[in-house]
Every structure is written in structure tokens, then in C-alpha cells.
Amino acid sequence: MLMNKPTAFDDYVSDFSVEISERLHQIRTLILSIAPEATESIAYGMPAYKLFGKPMVYFAGFKKHFGFYALPSGNKKFKEQLLEYKQGKGSEQFPHNKP
């Protein structure tokens, strides 16, 4: 999917299909509506958001899902809501075929 190393959000989403790009834009909008003072960048090759200079969340698009990477402590708070999704330490996979 990604051919060149992105340097900004628009660069990042430009290599995805329209459907995946729209989903990534929705995630970005949600993050910035909840934390409007967050700063956006690209880190580890994906969109990254810092709050007060500290990492808050990252996300990445894939063919069949998007990965959401938050602090592991955040996962504990939403443990019950996340049970149906594939998880790792500090990460979840949300399939594109689910809301």
C-alpha cells in the first residue's frame, strides 16, 4: 500500500482505497474532536497524536482492518467493549466490515 514514507496525514491516506481513506479520516476527526489540543504528526510510519508533548494514540490502515495503538492503561478502561476485537498489548484491530 504505502510506497513512499509519509510526512503528513494527507500523504499517509493518499495510498489507500477511498473506503479505507474515508475510515481513516473518520478516526482522525474523532481524535481531534475529543482532544482538539492534540498535535498531529507521523511517527513509526503512521498518524500519531500527542497531548501536552506526550504520546496519546497512533493508528494505521491495513487492507482488512485498522490498528489502533493507545497506552495499555487505556485498554483496561475499555476492556469489556474491546472483547470482540483482536488485541495486543496496547493495540486493537478493528475490521473494516464492522462499524
ABEGO torsion letter per residue (X at the ends): XBABBBABAAAAAAABBAAAAAAAAAAAAAAAAABAABBBBBBGGBBBBBBGGBBABBBBBBAABBBBBBBAAAAAAAAAAAAABBBBBGBBBBBAABX
